[in-house]
Amino acid sequence: MRPLTARLIFTALWLGSTAVLAAAAPCGGDFGAWLAGFKREAAAQGVSQRTIQSALDGMTYDPAVITRDHAQGVFKQSFAQFAGRMVPPRLSRARRLLQKYAGTLSGIERQFGVPGPVLVAIWGLETDFGADLGRFPTIRALATLAYDCRRPDKFRGELLAALRIIDRGDLSPAEMRGAWAGEMGQTQFLPSSYLKFAVDYDGRRRRDLIHSVPDALASTANYLRGHGWQRGQPWGEGTANFQVLLQWNASRVYTKTVAYFAEQLAGG
C-alpha cells in the first residue's frame, strides 16, 4: 500500500471515529440536552423514530434510581443465612409449579438441556415466581443511569437494547417495568441479555418475558446454554455448570443458593 493512500485511509478512519464519539450522548449536564443527544444516537444506530418518540418523548430524570444505585452495599449474608431465608418459604410452591409446568419444563430441557429444577429455583429467587417483577419504568431507569456519570457506557448500551426490544415488537414502553437497574421479567433479564437470549416459546410471535412464563423459563435456559451449560451434568459447587450459574449472578452465595434450591426440587 502506498504511504499517501495509507495516510488518507487513516485520516478517514480517524474522522469517522471522531464523528461517532461526537454523536454519542455524553453523561451529565442538562438532562434535556443529554436526552436530545441520545435520541440522535439511537436514530443513527437504526432505532425507528416511532420507537424513539414513544419511549423517550417527555422522559424525565428519576433521582430515586440514583439513590438506589449509590446505596448499594456489599452482600454480607452467609450462604446459610441467605439460603435459610430464601429457600424454605418457597419450597412447597416451587414443587407445585414444577408439577404445573412439567410439560413445558420437559420440552425446555429437551431443547436447551437445562433441567426444570434449576429454572424454577432461579424463578423463585429472582421474582418470587413472578410476584415481584419490580415497579420502576425500565426506560426511565435506564435513561437516568445512562445520563449519570457513574457507568454511562454500560447503561447507554442497555438503553439502546431496550429500544430495540420495543422496535422488534416484543414489548411496549408501558409494559417495560422492573428493577431499578433495568432488569425485567419473571427471571430479571437486562435488555442486552433479553435481546440476545429471549425466545418465543409459547408461539405468540413475540418474546415476552414479563407476561409469559414459558417464554421466561425457556429464555433463561437459552441464556444458560449460551454460557456453556452442559446437558445431563450436575450443577453443584465445583462443577462446570456451577460456573455457568455464576454467569447468571456473580455472587457465590446467591449461586450456591440456586444450586441448593434446585437440588431440593430435584430430590437431592
Secondary structure, 3 states (H helix, E strand, C coil): CCHHHHHHHHHHHHHHHHHHHHHCCCCCCCHHHHHHHHHHHHHHCCCCHHHHHHHHCCCCCCHHHHHHHHCCCCCCCCHHHHHHHHCHHHHHHHHHHHHHCHHHHHHHHHHHCCCHHHHHHHHHHHHCCCCCCCCEEHHHHHHHHHHCCCCHHHHHHHHHHHHHHHHCCCCCHHHCEECCCCCECCCCECHHHHHHHCCCCCCCCCCCCCCCHHHHHHHHHHHHHHCCCCCCCCCCCCCHHHHHHHHHCCCHHHHHHHHHHHHHHCCC
